[in-house]
Amino acid sequence: MGEFLGQILGPLAQVLGLAQGAAGGGLPALLAQLENAGLAEQVGSWAAQGEQLPVTAEELATVLTPEQLTHLAAEAGTTPDVLLERLAQELPKAAAAHSQRLQTMPPDEQA
């Protein structure tokens, strides 16, 4: 996972009111939120072999509130627009890497 994305996901989970740690939160919770917001096809493609469907900054902007974006951008030291563009670039890669890690873990260790 890119350093930028790592800087964002911790604050993002907090902003979204999601629990962090083994019980949930972080990237899995963000992916679930995207799925619930109508981006399930894109999120599903990131975990599958083959073509990864893109997500746009505009699509991400519909999932996160302006308050969340402002807070996250401040945490990352950037603007909301730059934050959305970078998340759009990095999330598919991070989700694919997360999926690959899960495939190599014993089921009782997957969280």
C-alpha distances in whole Angstrom, upper triangle without the diagonal:
4,7,8,7,7,10,11,10,13,15,15,16,19,20,20,22,20,20,17,17,18,20,18,16,12,10,13,16,14,14,18,19,18,20,23,23,24,21,21,21,18,16,18,17,14,14,17,18,19,19,16,18,17,17,19,19,22,21,18,21,23,21,21,24,25,25,21,20,23,21,18,18,20,18,15,19,19,21,20,21,18,16,16,16,12,11,13,12,8,9,10,7,5,9,10,7,9,12,12,11,14,16,17,17,21,22,23,20,18,17
4,5,5,6,9,10,11,13,15,15,17,19,20,21,23,21,22,19,19,21,23,20,18,14,12,16,18,16,16,20,20,19,22,24,24,25,22,23,23,20,18,20,19,16,17,20,21,21,20,18,19,17,17,18,17,21,21,18,20,23,21,21,24,24,24,21,19,21,20,16,16,18,16,13,16,16,18,18,18,15,13,15,14,10,10,13,10,7,9,11,9,8,11,12,11,12,15,16,15,18,20,20,21,25,26,27,23,21,21
4,5,5,6,9,10,12,13,14,16,18,19,20,22,21,21,18,19,21,23,21,18,14,14,17,19,17,18,22,22,21,24,26,26,27,24,25,26,23,21,23,23,19,20,23,24,25,24,21,22,20,20,20,19,22,22,19,21,24,22,21,23,23,23,20,18,20,18,15,15,16,13,11,13,14,17,18,18,15,13,15,15,11,12,15,13,10,12,15,12,11,14,16,14,15,18,19,18,20,23,23,23,27,27,28,24,23,22
4,5,5,6,9,11,12,12,15,16,17,18,21,20,21,18,19,22,23,21,18,14,13,17,18,16,17,20,20,19,22,24,23,25,22,24,25,21,20,23,22,19,21,24,25,25,24,20,21,19,17,17,16,19,19,16,18,21,20,18,20,20,20,17,15,16,15,12,11,13,11,8,10,11,13,14,14,11,9,12,12,8,9,12,11,9,11,14,12,11,14,16,15,16,19,20,20,22,24,25,25,29,29,30,26,24,23
4,5,5,6,9,10,10,12,14,15,16,18,17,18,15,17,19,20,17,14,11,10,13,14,12,13,17,17,16,19,21,20,22,19,20,21,18,16,19,19,16,17,21,22,23,21,18,19,16,15,16,14,18,17,14,16,19,17,16,18,19,19,16,14,16,15,11,12,14,12,9,13,13,15,14,15,12,10,11,11,8,7,10,10,7,8,11,10,8,11,13,12,13,16,17,17,19,21,22,22,26,26,26,23,21,19
4,5,5,7,9,10,11,13,15,16,17,16,16,13,14,16,18,16,13,9,9,13,14,13,15,18,18,18,20,22,22,24,21,22,24,21,18,21,21,18,19,22,24,25,24,21,22,20,18,19,18,21,21,17,19,22,19,18,20,21,20,17,16,17,16,12,13,15,12,10,13,14,17,16,18,15,12,14,15,12,11,14,13,10,11,14,12,9,12,15,13,13,16,17,16,18,21,21,21,24,24,25,21,19,18
4,6,6,7,9,11,12,13,15,17,16,17,14,15,18,20,17,14,11,12,16,16,14,16,19,19,19,22,24,23,25,23,24,26,23,21,24,24,21,22,25,27,28,27,23,24,21,20,20,18,21,21,17,18,21,19,17,19,19,18,15,14,15,13,9,10,11,8,6,10,11,14,14,16,14,11,14,15,12,11,15,15,12,13,16,15,13,15,18,17,16,20,21,20,21,25,25,24,27,28,28,24,22,20
4,6,6,6,9,10,10,12,14,14,15,13,15,18,19,16,13,9,10,14,13,11,14,16,15,15,19,20,19,22,20,21,23,20,18,21,22,19,20,24,26,27,25,22,21,19,17,17,15,18,17,14,15,17,15,13,15,16,15,11,11,12,10,7,8,10,7,6,10,11,12,12,14,12,9,11,13,10,9,12,13,11,11,14,14,12,14,17,16,16,19,21,20,21,24,25,25,28,27,27,24,22,20
4,6,5,6,9,10,10,12,11,12,10,12,15,15,12,9,6,6,10,10,8,11,13,13,14,17,18,18,20,18,19,21,19,16,19,20,17,18,22,24,25,24,20,21,19,17,17,16,18,17,14,16,17,15,13,16,17,16,12,12,14,12,9,12,13,10,10,14,14,16,14,16,15,11,13,15,12,10,13,14,11,10,13,14,10,12,15,14,13,16,18,17,18,21,22,22,24,24,24,21,19,16
4,5,5,7,9,10,11,10,10,8,10,13,14,12,9,6,9,12,11,11,14,15,15,16,19,20,20,23,21,22,24,22,19,22,23,20,21,25,27,29,28,24,24,23,20,21,19,22,21,17,18,20,17,15,17,18,16,13,14,15,12,10,13,13,10,10,14,16,17,16,19,18,14,16,18,15,13,17,18,15,14,17,17,14,15,18,17,15,18,21,19,19,23,24,22,25,24,24,21,19,16
4,5,5,6,9,10,10,11,10,13,16,17,14,11,9,11,14,12,11,15,16,15,16,20,20,20,23,21,23,25,23,21,24,25,22,23,27,29,31,29,26,25,23,20,21,18,20,20,16,16,18,16,13,14,15,13,10,11,12,8,6,10,10,7,9,12,13,15,14,17,16,12,14,17,15,13,17,18,16,15,19,19,16,17,21,20,18,21,24,22,23,26,27,26,28,28,27,24,22,19
4,5,5,6,9,9,11,10,13,16,16,13,9,7,9,12,10,8,12,13,11,13,16,16,16,19,18,19,22,20,17,21,22,20,21,24,27,28,27,23,22,20,17,18,15,17,16,13,13,15,12,10,11,13,11,8,9,11,9,6,10,11,9,10,14,14,15,13,15,15,11,12,15,14,11,14,16,14,13,16,17,14,15,19,19,17,20,22,21,21,25,26,25,27,26,26,24,21,18
4,6,5,6,5,7,7,10,13,13,9,6,5,8,10,7,7,11,12,11,13,15,16,16,19,18,19,22,20,17,20,22,20,20,24,27,28,27,24,23,22,19,20,18,20,18,15,16,17,13,11,13,15,14,10,12,14,12,10,14,15,12,13,17,18,18,16,19,19,15,15,18,17,14,17,18,16,14,17,18,15,15,19,18,16,18,21,20,20,23,24,23,25,24,23,21,18,15
4,5,5,6,7,8,11,15,14,12,8,9,12,13,11,11,15,15,13,16,19,18,18,22,21,22,25,24,21,24,26,23,24,28,31,32,31,27,27,25,22,23,20,22,21,17,17,18,15,13,14,15,13,10,12,13,10,10,13,14,11,14,17,18,18,17,20,20,16,17,20,19,16,19,21,19,17,21,22,18,19,22,22,19,22,25,23,23,27,28,26,28,26,26,23,21,18
4,5,8,10,11,15,18,17,14,11,11,13,15,12,11,15,15,13,15,18,17,17,20,20,21,24,23,21,24,26,24,25,28,31,32,31,27,26,24,21,21,18,19,18,15,14,15,13,10,10,11,9,6,9,10,8,8,11,12,11,13,16,16,16,14,17,18,14,15,19,18,15,18,21,19,17,21,22,19,20,23,23,21,24,26,25,25,28,30,28,30,29,28,26,24,20
4,5,9,11,14,17,15,12,9,10,12,12,9,8,12,12,9,12,15,14,14,17,17,18,22,20,18,21,23,22,22,26,29,30,29,25,24,22,19,20,18,18,17,13,14,14,11,8,9,12,10,7,10,13,11,10,14,15,14,16,19,19,18,16,18,19,16,15,19,18,15,18,20,19,16,19,21,18,18,22,22,20,22,25,24,23,27,28,27,29,27,26,24,22,18
4,7,9,13,15,13,11,9,10,13,13,10,11,14,13,11,15,17,16,16,20,20,21,24,23,21,23,26,24,24,28,31,33,32,28,27,26,23,23,21,22,20,17,17,17,14,12,13,15,13,10,14,15,13,13,17,17,16,18,21,21,21,19,22,23,19,19,23,22,19,21,24,22,19,22,24,21,20,24,24,21,23,26,25,24,27,29,27,28,26,26,24,22,18
4,6,10,12,10,7,5,8,10,10,7,9,12,11,10,14,15,15,16,19,19,19,23,22,19,21,24,22,21,25,28,30,29,26,26,25,22,23,22,23,20,17,18,18,15,13,15,18,16,13,16,18,15,14,18,19,17,18,22,22,23,20,23,23,19,19,23,21,18,20,23,20,18,20,22,18,18,21,21,18,20,23,21,20,24,25,23,24,23,22,20,18,14
4,7,9,7,6,5,8,11,11,9,11,14,13,13,17,18,17,19,22,22,21,25,24,21,22,25,23,22,26,29,31,31,28,28,27,25,26,25,26,24,21,22,22,18,17,18,21,19,16,19,20,18,17,20,21,18,20,23,24,25,23,26,26,22,22,25,23,20,23,25,22,19,22,23,19,18,22,21,18,20,23,21,19,23,24,22,23,21,19,18,16,12
4,7,7,6,4,6,10,10,9,11,14,14,14,17,19,19,21,23,22,22,25,24,20,22,24,22,21,25,28,30,30,26,27,26,24,26,24,26,24,21,22,23,19,18,20,22,20,17,19,21,18,16,20,20,17,18,22,23,24,23,25,25,21,22,24,22,19,22,23,20,18,20,21,17,17,20,19,16,18,20,18,17,21,22,19,21,19,18,16,14,11
4,6,6,6,8,11,11,11,13,15,16,17,19,20,21,23,25,24,23,26,25,21,23,25,22,21,24,27,30,30,27,28,27,26,28,27,29,27,23,25,26,22,21,23,26,24,20,22,24,21,19,22,23,20,21,24,26,27,26,28,27,23,24,26,24,21,24,24,21,19,21,21,17,17,20,18,15,17,19,16,15,19,19,16,18,17,15,13,12,9
4,5,8,10,12,11,11,14,16,15,18,20,20,21,24,26,24,23,26,25,21,22,24,22,20,23,26,29,29,27,28,28,27,29,28,30,28,25,27,28,24,23,26,28,27,23,25,27,24,22,26,26,23,24,27,29,30,29,31,30,26,26,28,26,23,25,26,22,20,22,21,18,17,19,17,14,16,17,14,13,17,17,14,14,13,12,9,9,6
4,7,10,12,10,10,14,15,14,16,19,19,19,22,24,23,22,25,24,20,21,24,22,20,24,27,29,30,27,28,28,26,29,28,30,27,24,26,26,22,22,24,27,26,22,25,27,24,22,26,27,24,25,28,30,31,29,31,30,26,26,29,27,23,25,27,23,21,22,23,19,18,20,19,16,17,19,17,15,18,19,16,16,14,12,11,10,6
4,7,9,7,6,10,11,10,12,15,15,16,18,21,20,18,22,21,17,18,21,19,18,21,24,27,27,24,25,24,23,25,24,26,23,21,23,23,19,19,21,24,22,19,21,24,21,19,23,24,21,22,26,26,27,25,27,27,23,23,25,23,20,22,23,20,17,19,20,16,15,18,17,13,15,18,16,14,17,19,16,17,15,14,13,10,7
4,6,6,5,7,10,10,10,13,14,15,17,19,18,18,21,19,16,18,21,18,18,21,24,26,26,23,23,22,20,22,21,23,21,18,19,20,16,15,18,20,19,16,18,20,17,16,19,20,18,18,22,23,24,21,24,23,19,19,22,20,17,19,20,18,15,17,18,14,14,17,16,13,15,18,16,15,19,20,18,20,18,18,15,13,10
4,6,6,6,9,10,11,13,15,16,17,19,17,17,20,18,15,17,19,16,16,20,23,25,24,21,21,20,18,20,19,21,19,16,18,19,15,15,17,19,18,15,16,18,16,13,17,18,15,15,19,20,21,19,21,20,16,17,19,17,14,16,17,14,12,14,15,11,11,15,14,11,14,16,15,14,18,19,18,20,19,19,16,14,11
4,5,5,6,9,10,11,12,14,15,17,15,15,17,15,11,14,15,13,13,16,19,21,20,17,17,17,15,17,17,19,17,14,17,18,14,14,18,20,20,16,16,19,18,15,17,19,17,16,20,20,21,19,20,19,16,15,17,15,12,13,14,11,9,11,11,8,7,11,11,8,11,14,13,13,16,17,17,19,18,19,16,13,11
4,5,5,6,9,10,11,12,14,16,14,13,15,14,11,12,15,12,11,15,18,20,20,17,18,18,16,19,19,21,18,15,18,18,15,16,19,22,21,18,19,22,20,18,20,23,20,20,24,24,24,22,23,22,19,18,20,18,14,16,17,14,11,12,13,10,8,11,12,8,10,13,12,11,14,16,15,17,16,16,14,11,9
4,5,5,6,9,10,10,12,15,14,13,16,15,12,14,17,15,14,18,21,23,23,19,19,19,17,19,18,20,17,14,17,16,13,13,16,19,18,15,17,20,18,16,19,21,19,19,23,23,23,20,22,22,18,17,20,18,15,16,18,16,12,14,16,13,11,15,15,12,13,17,16,15,18,20,19,20,18,19,17,14,11
4,5,5,6,9,10,11,13,11,12,15,13,10,13,15,13,14,17,21,22,21,17,17,16,13,15,15,16,14,11,13,13,10,10,13,16,16,13,14,17,16,13,16,19,17,17,20,20,20,17,18,18,15,14,16,15,11,13,15,13,10,12,14,11,10,14,15,12,14,17,17,16,19,21,21,23,21,22,20,16,14
4,5,5,6,9,10,11,9,9,11,10,7,9,12,10,11,14,17,19,18,14,14,14,12,14,15,16,13,11,14,14,11,12,16,19,19,16,16,20,19,17,19,22,20,20,23,22,22,19,20,20,17,15,17,16,12,12,14,12,9,10,12,10,8,11,13,11,11,15,15,14,17,20,19,21,20,21,19,16,13
4,5,5,6,9,10,9,8,12,12,9,10,14,13,13,16,19,21,20,17,16,16,14,17,17,18,15,13,16,15,11,13,16,19,20,17,18,21,20,18,21,24,22,22,26,25,24,21,22,23,19,17,20,19,15,16,18,16,13,13,16,14,11,14,16,13,13,17,17,16,18,21,20,22,19,20,19,16,13
4,5,5,6,9,9,9,13,12,10,13,15,15,15,18,22,23,22,18,17,16,14,15,15,15,12,10,12,11,8,9,12,16,16,13,15,18,18,16,19,21,20,20,24,23,22,19,20,21,17,15,18,18,14,15,17,16,13,14,17,15,13,17,18,16,16,20,20,19,22,24,23,25,23,24,22,19,16
4,5,5,7,5,7,10,9,7,10,13,12,14,16,20,20,18,15,13,13,10,12,12,13,9,8,11,10,7,9,13,16,17,14,15,18,19,16,19,22,21,20,23,22,21,18,18,19,16,13,16,16,12,12,15,14,11,12,15,14,12,15,17,15,16,19,20,19,21,24,24,26,24,25,24,20,18
4,5,5,5,4,8,8,7,8,11,12,13,15,18,19,18,15,13,14,12,14,15,15,12,11,14,12,10,13,16,19,21,18,18,22,22,20,22,25,24,24,27,26,25,21,22,22,20,17,19,19,15,15,17,17,13,13,16,15,12,15,18,16,15,19,20,18,20,23,23,25,22,24,23,19,18
4,6,7,7,11,12,10,12,15,16,16,18,22,23,21,18,17,17,14,16,17,16,13,12,14,12,9,12,15,18,19,17,18,22,22,20,23,26,25,25,28,27,25,22,22,24,21,18,21,21,18,17,20,19,16,16,20,18,16,19,21,19,18,22,23,21,23,26,26,27,24,25,25,21,19
4,6,8,11,11,11,13,16,16,17,20,23,23,21,18,16,15,12,14,14,13,9,9,11,8,6,10,12,16,17,15,16,20,20,19,21,24,24,24,26,25,23,19,20,21,19,16,18,19,16,15,18,19,15,16,20,19,17,19,22,20,20,24,25,23,25,29,28,30,27,29,28,24,22
4,6,8,9,10,11,13,15,16,18,21,21,19,16,13,14,11,13,14,13,9,11,13,10,9,13,15,19,21,19,19,23,23,22,23,27,26,26,29,27,25,21,21,23,20,17,19,20,17,15,18,19,16,16,19,19,17,19,22,21,20,23,25,24,25,28,28,30,28,29,29,25,23
4,6,5,6,9,10,11,13,15,18,17,15,13,10,10,8,11,12,12,8,9,12,11,9,13,16,19,21,19,18,22,23,21,22,25,25,24,27,25,23,20,20,21,18,15,16,17,14,12,15,16,12,12,16,16,13,15,18,18,17,20,22,21,22,26,26,28,26,28,27,23,22
4,5,5,6,8,10,11,12,16,16,15,12,10,12,11,14,16,16,12,13,16,14,12,16,19,22,24,21,21,25,25,23,25,28,27,26,29,28,27,23,23,24,21,18,19,20,16,15,17,17,13,12,16,16,13,14,17,16,15,18,20,19,20,23,24,25,23,25,24,21,19
4,6,5,6,9,10,11,13,13,11,10,8,10,10,13,16,16,13,14,17,16,15,18,22,24,26,24,23,27,28,25,26,30,29,28,31,29,28,25,24,24,22,19,19,20,17,15,17,17,14,12,15,16,13,14,17,17,15,18,21,19,20,23,24,26,24,27,26,22,22
4,5,5,7,9,10,13,12,10,7,5,7,7,10,13,14,11,12,15,15,14,17,20,22,24,22,21,25,25,22,24,27,26,25,27,25,25,22,21,21,19,16,16,16,14,11,13,13,10,8,12,13,10,11,15,15,14,17,19,19,19,23,24,26,25,27,26,22,21
4,5,5,7,9,12,13,12,9,8,9,9,12,14,15,12,12,16,15,13,16,20,22,24,21,20,24,24,21,23,26,25,23,26,25,24,22,21,21,19,16,17,16,13,12,13,12,9,7,11,11,8,9,13,12,11,14,16,15,16,20,20,23,21,23,22,18,17
4,5,6,6,10,11,11,9,9,11,12,15,18,19,15,16,19,19,17,19,23,26,27,24,24,28,28,25,26,30,28,27,30,29,28,25,25,25,22,20,20,20,17,15,16,15,12,10,12,13,9,10,13,12,10,13,16,14,15,18,19,21,20,22,21,18,17
4,5,5,8,8,7,5,6,9,11,14,17,19,16,16,20,20,18,21,25,27,29,26,25,28,29,26,27,30,29,27,30,28,28,26,24,24,22,20,19,19,16,14,14,14,12,9,11,12,9,9,12,13,11,13,16,15,15,19,20,23,22,25,23,20,20
4,6,8,9,8,5,7,9,10,14,16,18,16,15,19,19,18,20,24,26,27,24,23,26,26,23,24,28,26,24,27,26,26,24,23,22,20,18,17,16,14,12,12,11,9,5,7,9,6,5,9,10,8,10,13,13,14,17,18,21,20,23,21,18,18
4,7,9,10,8,10,13,14,17,20,22,19,18,22,22,20,22,26,28,29,26,25,29,28,25,26,30,28,26,29,28,29,26,26,25,23,21,21,19,17,16,15,14,11,8,9,10,6,5,8,8,5,8,11,10,10,13,15,17,17,20,18,15,15
4,6,8,8,10,13,15,19,22,23,21,20,24,24,22,25,28,31,32,29,28,32,32,28,30,33,31,29,32,31,31,29,28,27,25,23,23,22,19,18,17,16,14,11,12,13,10,8,11,11,8,9,13,12,11,14,17,19,18,21,21,17,18
4,7,8,11,14,17,21,23,25,23,23,27,27,25,28,31,34,35,32,31,34,34,31,32,35,33,31,34,33,33,31,30,29,27,25,24,23,21,19,18,17,16,12,12,14,12,9,12,13,10,10,14,14,12,15,18,20,20,24,23,20,21
4,6,10,13,16,19,22,24,22,22,26,26,25,28,31,33,35,32,31,34,34,31,32,35,34,31,34,32,33,31,29,28,27,24,23,22,21,18,17,17,16,12,13,15,14,11,14,16,13,13,17,18,16,19,21,24,24,27,26,23,24
4,6,9,13,16,19,21,19,20,23,24,23,25,29,31,33,30,28,32,32,29,29,33,32,29,32,30,30,28,26,25,24,22,20,20,18,16,15,15,14,11,12,15,13,11,14,16,15,15,19,19,18,21,24,26,26,29,28,25,25
4,6,9,13,16,18,16,16,20,20,19,22,25,27,29,26,25,28,29,25,26,29,28,26,29,27,26,24,23,22,21,18,17,16,15,12,12,12,11,7,9,12,10,9,12,14,13,14,17,18,18,20,23,25,25,28,26,23,23
4,7,10,13,15,13,14,17,17,17,20,23,25,27,24,23,26,27,24,25,28,28,26,28,26,25,23,21,20,19,17,15,16,14,11,11,13,11,8,11,13,12,11,15,16,15,17,20,20,20,23,25,28,27,30,28,25,24
4,7,10,12,10,11,14,15,15,17,21,22,24,22,20,23,24,21,21,25,25,23,25,22,21,19,17,17,16,13,12,12,11,8,8,10,9,7,10,13,12,12,16,17,17,18,21,22,22,25,27,30,29,31,29,26,25
4,7,8,6,7,11,11,12,14,17,18,21,18,16,20,21,18,19,22,22,20,22,20,19,16,14,15,13,10,10,11,9,6,8,10,8,8,11,13,12,14,16,17,17,20,22,22,23,26,27,30,29,31,29,26,24
4,5,5,6,9,10,11,13,16,16,19,17,15,18,20,17,17,21,21,19,21,18,16,14,11,12,12,8,7,10,9,5,8,11,10,11,14,15,15,17,19,20,21,23,25,25,27,29,30,33,32,34,32,29,27
4,5,5,6,9,10,11,13,13,16,14,11,14,16,14,13,17,18,16,18,15,13,10,8,9,9,5,5,8,7,5,9,11,11,12,15,16,16,19,21,21,22,25,26,27,29,31,32,34,33,35,33,29,28
4,5,5,7,9,10,12,12,16,15,12,15,18,16,15,19,20,19,20,17,14,11,9,12,11,8,9,12,11,9,12,15,14,15,18,19,19,21,23,24,24,27,29,29,31,33,34,37,35,37,35,31,29
4,5,5,7,9,12,13,16,15,13,16,18,16,17,20,21,20,22,19,17,13,12,14,13,9,10,13,11,9,12,14,12,13,17,17,16,19,21,21,22,25,26,26,28,31,31,34,32,34,32,28,27
4,5,5,6,10,11,14,11,10,14,15,13,14,17,17,16,19,16,14,11,11,12,10,7,9,11,8,7,11,12,10,12,15,15,15,18,20,19,20,23,24,24,27,29,29,32,30,32,30,26,24
4,5,5,7,8,11,10,8,11,13,12,12,16,17,16,18,15,13,9,9,11,10,7,10,12,10,10,14,15,14,16,19,18,18,21,23,23,24,27,28,28,30,33,33,35,34,35,33,29,27
4,6,7,9,12,11,11,14,16,15,16,19,20,20,21,19,16,13,13,15,14,11,13,16,13,13,16,17,15,17,20,20,19,22,24,24,24,28,29,28,30,33,33,35,33,35,33,29,27
4,7,10,12,10,10,14,15,13,15,18,18,18,21,19,17,13,14,16,13,11,14,15,12,12,16,16,14,16,19,18,17,20,22,21,22,25,26,25,28,30,30,32,30,31,29,26,23
4,7,8,6,6,10,11,10,12,15,15,15,18,16,14,11,12,14,11,10,13,14,12,13,16,16,14,17,20,18,18,21,23,21,23,26,26,26,29,31,31,33,31,32,30,27,24
4,5,5,6,9,10,11,12,14,15,16,18,17,14,11,13,15,13,12,16,17,15,16,19,20,18,21,23,22,22,25,26,25,27,30,30,30,32,35,34,36,34,35,33,30,26
4,5,5,6,9,10,10,12,14,15,16,14,12,9,11,14,12,11,15,17,15,17,20,20,19,22,25,23,24,27,28,27,29,32,32,32,35,37,36,39,37,37,35,32,29
4,5,5,6,9,10,11,12,14,15,14,12,10,13,15,13,13,17,18,17,18,21,21,20,24,26,24,24,28,29,27,29,32,32,32,35,37,36,38,37,37,34,32,28
4,6,5,6,8,10,10,12,14,13,12,9,12,14,11,11,15,15,14,16,19,18,17,20,22,20,21,24,25,24,26,29,28,28,31,33,32,34,33,33,31,28,25
4,5,5,6,8,10,10,12,10,9,6,9,10,8,8,12,13,11,13,16,16,16,19,21,19,20,24,24,23,26,28,28,29,32,33,33,35,34,35,32,29,26
4,6,5,6,9,10,10,9,8,6,10,11,9,11,14,15,14,16,19,19,19,22,24,22,23,27,27,26,29,31,31,32,35,36,36,38,37,37,35,32,29
4,5,5,6,9,10,10,10,9,12,13,11,12,16,15,15,17,20,19,19,22,23,21,23,26,26,25,28,30,29,30,33,35,34,36,35,35,32,30,27
4,5,5,6,8,9,9,8,11,11,8,10,13,12,11,14,16,15,15,19,20,18,19,23,22,22,24,27,26,27,30,31,31,33,32,32,30,27,24
4,5,5,6,5,5,5,8,8,6,9,11,11,11,14,16,15,16,19,20,19,21,24,24,23,26,28,28,29,32,33,33,36,35,35,32,30,27
4,5,5,6,7,8,12,11,10,13,15,14,15,18,19,18,19,23,23,22,24,27,26,26,29,31,30,31,34,35,35,37,37,37,34,32,29
4,6,8,10,11,14,13,10,13,16,14,14,17,18,17,18,21,21,19,22,25,24,23,26,28,27,28,32,32,31,34,34,34,30,29,26
4,6,8,10,12,10,8,11,13,11,11,15,16,14,15,19,19,17,20,23,22,22,25,26,26,27,30,31,31,34,33,34,30,28,26
4,7,10,12,10,9,13,14,13,14,17,18,17,18,22,22,20,23,26,25,25,28,30,29,31,34,34,34,37,37,37,34,32,30
4,7,8,6,7,10,11,10,12,15,15,15,17,21,21,20,22,25,25,25,28,30,29,31,34,35,35,38,38,38,35,33,30
4,5,5,6,9,10,11,12,14,16,16,18,21,22,21,23,26,26,26,29,31,31,32,35,36,36,39,39,40,37,34,32
4,6,5,6,9,10,10,12,14,15,16,19,20,20,21,24,25,25,27,29,30,31,33,35,35,38,37,38,35,32,30
4,5,5,6,9,10,11,13,14,15,18,20,20,21,24,25,25,27,29,30,31,34,35,36,39,38,39,36,33,31
4,5,5,6,9,10,11,12,14,17,17,18,20,22,23,23,26,28,28,30,32,33,34,37,37,38,35,32,30
4,6,5,6,9,10,10,12,15,16,15,17,20,20,21,23,25,25,27,29,31,31,34,34,34,31,29,27
4,5,5,6,9,10,10,13,15,15,16,19,20,20,22,24,25,26,28,30,31,34,33,34,31,28,26
4,6,5,6,9,10,12,14,15,16,18,19,20,22,24,25,26,28,30,31,34,34,35,33,30,28
4,5,5,6,8,11,11,12,14,16,17,18,20,22,22,24,26,28,28,32,32,33,30,27,26
4,5,5,6,9,10,10,11,14,15,15,17,19,20,21,24,25,26,29,29,30,27,24,22
4,6,6,7,10,11,12,14,15,16,18,20,21,22,24,26,27,30,29,31,29,25,24
4,6,7,8,9,11,12,14,15,17,18,20,21,23,25,26,29,29,31,28,25,24
4,6,5,6,9,10,11,12,14,16,17,18,20,22,23,26,26,28,25,22,21
4,5,5,6,8,10,10,12,14,15,16,18,20,21,24,24,25,23,20,18
4,6,5,6,9,10,11,12,14,15,17,19,20,23,23,25,23,20,19
4,5,5,6,9,10,11,12,14,16,17,19,22,22,25,22,19,19
4,5,5,6,9,10,11,12,14,16,17,20,20,22,19,16,16
4,5,5,6,9,10,11,12,15,15,19,18,20,18,15,14
4,5,5,6,9,10,11,13,15,18,18,20,18,15,16
4,5,5,6,9,10,11,13,16,17,19,16,14,15
4,5,5,6,9,10,11,14,14,16,13,11,11
4,5,5,6,9,10,13,13,15,13,10,11
4,5,5,7,9,12,13,16,14,12,13
4,5,5,6,10,11,13,11,9,11
4,5,5,8,8,11,9,6,8
4,6,8,9,12,11,9,12
4,7,9,12,10,9,13
4,6,8,6,6,10
4,6,6,7,10
4,5,5,9
4,6,8
4,6
4
